[in-house]
């Protein structure tokens, strides 16, 4: 039987797209290969959100393409870099058989077959009314947690972000398809589901205005919450300006909704937020946080932060640090600004922040972030936490790993009868910046 190896870089959306490709190719007999040198078809699913993942594409191709000299292997470039620079990649790598963007994922079987006759390039976008969401379930979806996409694309115009260029306009997936896929995952043993999209809070709003009624995001959460067997419901990514009272009420009413929310802020400075075109202020963000915590006092918040956005001053970054200390985020993805082709932020590069300055700011932010994480984790020592078991530790055979509803990683000694996917109570005995350690209650 033919085999396929998919190398995935980037976000949960790319992980999800890779799963959809595996599912569709399975219909043609493809089974997953563990290593690229064992595969008849190799797909690299790319990310363009920052420069480093894009560089990884070229490094990966440097190891795969030489194999074509000794055996028949089909090589494909998919994902956001393919969408952004498809024609250039098609010309640069004549030995690559397929180049296609995210909107073409549903055509992967057809394109693979076509590549046996001729090279394939497909970087076209589908329209709002014609975009097909693949419904096949990833054949590897037999674990504890799973992703379900609820929309594609993004209509926001954040000046640093390349997503609107690589994933197109925002389109909401029919609610019935979302609920059906959640049910299918739960039937496979998945107990934790994360709904994903570029801006999940705006789900359904555009479709409603276009005369194709869909529920709001809060209504969709309530529908998914009712799926029997589902234990934890998460979602990402969320835009602060679209957190309405109906979504806040979900944290009051829905016990399966996780005690964790990733709410990207990017900067604590109103001046920088305006330049980023985030369409909220520091004050609005803090009000959203206050309303969410009033509805769910146990809610743990994490965020995204960019250091060194063009024109950012020391005073601007100090406002980001004070926001961190005010909100007390318990985790963050923090990066130095990475200029991306075609983004409006390129027009601001005459005010570029020197790399050394941006790096020093980032280090200060991350040091405070680690300090807060340790302090918050130490508050949990002696507490008994309900933990969903992920499985054995990758670093210690005698240790099991799991996660709480608030997305805390908990390690504890492995014992017979504790299986992956089960729930256990763990008494926390030690706290670290990124993990907790304890013993079974």
N, C-alpha and C positions, 0 to 999 in steps of 0.2 A: 504494500500500500504506500502511496506517496506520503511524504512527511513535510511539515512546515515548521519553521522556527521564526518567531516574531520577537524582535528586540524593540522594547518600548522605552522611549525617553519622555519625560514631562509629567503632565498632570493626570488626574483621575479620568478626565475625558479621553485621553490617549489610551490609558489602560482599558477603558470600556470599549473604545473602538477596536483595540486589538482583540478583545474577547469576541466582539461581533464578527471580526474577520475569521477567527478560529471556528466559530459556529457555522458560518456560511461555507467555509472550505471543507468542513467535516461532511457536508452533503455530497462532496465529490470524492470522499474517501481519504482526505488528508488527516493524518494523526500528528499530534505535536511531537517535535523533536526536542531533545534536551540541550543540544549544542548545534550551532550553525553548520559545522562541518558534517553533521549527520542528516541535514535536511535537503530535500529536493527543491523546496521553495523557501527563500529567506526574505523576510519583510522587515525593514527598519522603519518604525513608526516614530516620526520626528517631532521635536518641540522647538519653537522659535521664540519663546517668551523672553529668553536671555541668550547671550552669545555663546555661553559655555555648552549648553545642550546641542546647539547647532554644530559646534566644533566636534562633538562626539560622533555626529553622523559621519563626517569625513574619516575619522579614525576607524570607525566600525567598517566602513566600506573598504578601507585599506587592508583589512584582514579577510574580508569575504570575497571580494572580486577576484583575487588571485586563484581562488579555488576553481573558477570557471575554466582555467587552463588544464585541469586534471580530471574534471568530472562535470556532467551536465547539471547545473544548478541555475534556477531562475532567481533573479535578485530584483527586489522592488523597494522603492523609496515611497513612503506614505507619510501622511500627517501634515503638520503646519509648515515645516520648511519646504516640503514638496509643493504646498499651495502657494507659498510666498515666492519661491525661486524655482518653480518646476521646469520652466523652459531652459534656464541656465544649467540646472542639474542634468537635464536630459542631454544637453550638448556636452557638458563636461565629462559625463560618465557614459560613453557609448556602450559599455558592457552591461549597464543596468537595463533590465528588460521592461520595467514598469515604473512610472512616476505618477502618483495620484494624490489628490488632496482629501480632506475629511469628508467632503460632500459626496465622494465617489466610493466610500466604504461599502455601500450596499451593492456595488457592482463588482466586488473583488473576484467572484467566481468567473464572471464573464471576461474580465480583464486578464486574468491568469490564463484562461483558455486562448484568448486572442494573442497573448504574448508568445505563444508557440509558433505563430506565423509571422508576427511583426512586433516591433517595439510599441509600447502604449504610453501615451501622455494624456491625462485627464485631470485638469485643474479648473473645470467649470463649476460654477455655483448653481444650485437649484433655487427656484423662486420660492416665495413664502407659501404659496398654495400647492406646490408640487414636491416639496422635500419629503422623501420617504425615510422614516425611522426604521432601521432593521429591527425585527422582532425576535430573531433567533437568540437563544440563550447560550452564553459561553459554555462549552462542554466542561470547562474547569470550574464551573460555579457549583461546587459541592462542598464549600468550606463554611466557615462561620459567618463571614460578612460578604456582602455583594453591593455593586453599584447599579443604579438604574438612571439613565438619562431622562430628563423631563423637557429639555429644550436644546436647541443648538444655536450658535451664533450669539452676537451681542450688538445692541443698538447704542450702547454708551460710547462716548468718544474720549475716554481718558487719554491724555496726551502721551503717556508713556507706553501705552498698550497696543500690541500688534494683533490682538485677537480678532477685532472686526475685519481685518484684512485677510486673516487666514481661515476663519470659520464663518464669515458671511453675516447676513442679517439674522436677527433673532426670530426664531420660530418655536412655538410651544408644541410639544407632543400631545396628541389626544390623551385625555385623562384616563380613559378606559384602557389604553395600551399600557400606561404606567402601572395601574393597579394590577393588570393581568401579569405583567412581568414580575412585579413584587411577589404575587402569589406563586408564580413558577419557581422563583428562587427559594421561597419558603418551603415549597414542596420538595426541594432538593436538600433541605436541611439548613439553609441559611436562616439565621435568626436576627441578624443586624443588617439593615439596608440603608444605604446613603443615596439620596436623590441628588443628582448632579446636573450642573449647567453653569454657563458663564455668569448669569445673574438670576438665580432661581426665584428671588423675590418678585420679579416682574413676570413670572409665569402667568399666562392666560390673559394678561392685560391687552396686549397687542391683538391677539386673536379675537377678543371680545369687540374691540373697536373696529375690527375688519369685518364684523358680521358673522364670525364663526365662533359661537359662544364656547368658552372653556371656563371652568371654575377658576377662582383666584388661587394663588399659591397656598394660602391658609386653608381654603376649602379642600385642595388636593391633599394637604397634610392630614386633614381629618379623615378623608376617604382611605388613604393608605394606612393610617393608624388602626383602622378596623379590620385589617387583614388578619385572620386567625393564625397564630403561630409566630407572628412577628414580635420580637422582644424589644428591639431598640431601633428608633427611626432617627436618622441624621440627614443633613443636607449641606451642600456647599456648591458654589460660593455665593455669599450673601452681600448685597450692596447696602450700606447704611441708610441711604436716602429712601429706600423702598421698604423699610421696616415699619409697617403700619400697625394700628391698634389690633387688627384682626390677627396678625402674626404674633404679636405680643400675647394675645389671649390664648394662643395655642400652648404657650409655656405654662399657663395656669391650668389648662383643661386636659392636656394630653400626657398621661404618665409615661407612655412609650417614647415620647420625644426626648432626645438625649439631653443630659445636663451639661452639654458642651456646645458652644457656637463659635465658629470661625468668622469673625467680622472684620474684614480688612479696613484699616484706617489710612495707611500709606504715609501720613504725616500728621503731626499735631499742630501745625502752623496753618492758619487760615490763608495766609498769603500763598503758601506753597500749594495748598489744596485748590485754590482758584487756578493756579498755573497748571495744575494737573487735570483740571476740569472734572473734579469729583462731585460737585453740586451739593455739598453739605459743608457745614462749618464744624469747628471743634466743639462748639456749644451744642449743635444739633447731635453730634455723635455722642456726647456725654449724656444728653437727654435720652437717646435711644438706649444706652447702657442702663441708665437709671430705671426706665420703664421695664426693661427686660428683667432686671434683678428684683424689681418689685413683684413681678409675676412669678419668678422662679429664683428665690434667694440662693439656691445651691448652684446656679448657673456659672460655669467656668468659661471664660472668654479667651480666645487666642486671636492673633491678628497678622497682617502683613505690613511691613514698613520698608520704605525706600530711603537710603542714605545718599546724599549728594545729588539730589535732583537739581537740574540747572537753575542757578540763581539762589539756591538755598544758602542762607547765612548761618553763622553760629547761633544767632538768636532764634532763627527758625528751628534749628535742630534741638535747641534747649527746650522749645515748646513740645517737641516730640518726646523728649525725656520726661518732662513733667506729666504728659498725658499717660505715659507708661506707668509712672508711679501713682497717678490718680486712679486709673482703671485697674491696675495690677493684673495685666495680662499674664496668664500662666503658660504662655508659649507664644512664639512668633516665628514667622518666616521673614528674615530681615536680610536685605541685599543692598549692594552698591548699585546706583542707577546704571542701567545698561542701555545705551541708545540702540533702537531697533529701526531697521530700514522702513521708510514710509510712515513713521509715526510723527504726529505734530511736534513732539518734544525736540525733534531735530532742529526746528527753527529757533530753539532756545540755546543751542550749543555755544553761542558766543559768550554765554554766562556759565560755562562749564565749571564745575567744582573740581579742583585738582584731585587726582585719585588718592593721594596720600591723605588729604583732608577728609575725603569721604570715608576712607578706610578707618581712620582714627575715630570718626564719629560712630561708625558702625560698631567698632570694638567697645566703645563706651556704652552704647545701647545694649549690646549683648551681655556685657558684664552686669549691668543693672537687671536685665531680664533673668539671667541665671540666679542672681541673688534673690529676686522675688520668687522664682520657682522653688528654690530650696526652702525659703521661709513658708510658703504656702503648703509645701509638701510636709514640712515638719509638723504643721498643725494636725496632720492626719495620723501621726504616730500614736498607736494605741487604739485607733478607730477600727471597726470592722467594716470592710467594704465588700459589696457584691461585685463579683468579677466574672466576666465571660471569658472562658479559657480559649486562647488561640492555639496553643500547642506547646511542644517542647522548645526550650531556648535554643537559638542557633549557636550559642557560645558555651553552653554548659548542659551536658546530658542529664544532670540531676535536677534541673530547674524547669518549671513550667512558666509560661507567660500568659497574661490575660489583660483585659482592659475593663475599666469601669465605664459607666454611662457618661462620666465626665471626661472620658478619653485618657485617663491615667493608665500608664503601663505598670502592671504589678507582676513581680516575680516571686515565686514561692517554690518550696521543695516539691519535686514530683512524687506523687504517691499512686499506688495501684488504684484503679477505679475512677481516676480523674481523667476524663476524656476531653478531647477537643470538641468545643461546642457546648460543653456543660457549664452550668453556673455554680460557683463556689463562693463561700464567704472566707475572706482573708483578713487576719489581724495584722495591721501594718506595724512593722518593727523598726524599719529604717527608711530614711528619706534621702533622695538624691535629686539632682537638678532635673533629670529627665525620667526617672523611674522611682517606684516604691518597691520595698521588699518586705515580705511578711510570711506568716505561716497560716495554714488552714485552720479556721476556727473549729 
